[in-house]
């Protein structure tokens, strides 16, 4: 094999290996995401089952169904991504096998020629004839060296052929494994699509049943909006009180963070997107912002935070170190805890029991209280993030599970 051709072959193989390793890394990330989504879907199923045990069709169940369908769609997209990556791996493996076949064919061809030449001079008599036919002593010496090198080269060629054949066997084994994985992914995707269809039918059926309770839903919505308004008003009052201007030596009334609070604010801000969830296990049942009501037509609802569905007896925890500045009751079974982190505030509501008191300095993941479970089996934590008097989207602050 010529040196330039060998260099080209090595270069090609290095590129192929690099692409395969990159593809495998991407696929590992997708596989981890798939497992996470499957876990979240299983957990959401558990929550739906608990709700269904209450024998009441309600918006909470519909919300969980929506969450599950969204997660299932994400799962299908992830499976498609895995499929794309494995198809890319298969293509790279195929190209590597084609290249190896070409290299093996060339090596074998060279080996046959060399072996034939060596066979012609295999005995001592033939070697002597070849050496004595030299024009001078120097040429005879060169021929002797050539025969020795030829023998070594033939042995190396044979070893290289064996190595490439083993490499090809490994690639063929990888190819079969990749094709089997592709088949499993395709079967999983078809299974998820079938489940999606069933879930969508269930969702539509539940929506139809709930739409017959329009008066009840409107009444429930009004109560929820009033509760949200009361909470929002109290939060603003508490933040205004905590950050109210104080007299300074210069005679001006201003509010300034202490050096410790400034550091805390900076640390909190630096952890945007990395804060732990305010509950150990849960799924977001309603996102931040304005949404179309899931049943009532032309009715929009606004969520000042996020709602996290969780299991009965789950406990809320602080997402970052700070000071408890307020514990307030919205209703008899809905208590709210507000924690100050410099200029930032986090709010935890729908607690039926609180474990902390005003003035407590608490740390990250320290338990705050137990989340309330209502008569319909709904256990849901409402979580908000504020920067001063400005609402933030909590989903942008907590870590993406």
Buried (B, 14 or more C-beta within 10 A) or exposed (E): EEEEEEEEBEEBBEEBEEBBEBBBEBBEBBBEBBEBBBEBBEBBEEBBEBBBEBEEBBBBBBBBBBBBBBBBBBBBBBBEBBBBBBBBBBEBBEBBBEBBEEBBEBBBEBBEEBBEEBEEBEEEEEBEEBBEEBEEEEEBEEBBEEBEEBBEBBEEBBEBBEEBBEBBEEBEEBBEEBBEBBEEBEEBBEEBEEBBEEBEEBBEEBBEEBEEBEEEBEEEBEEEEEBBEBBBEBBEEBBEEBBEEEEEEEEEEEEEBEEEBEEBBEBBBEBEEEBBBBBBBBBBBBBBBEEEBBBBEEEEBEBBBBBBBBBEEBBBBBBBBBBBBBBBEBEEEBBBBBBBBBBBBBBBBBBBEBBBEEEBEBEEBBBBBBBBBBEBBBBBBBBBBBBEEEBBBBBEBBEEE
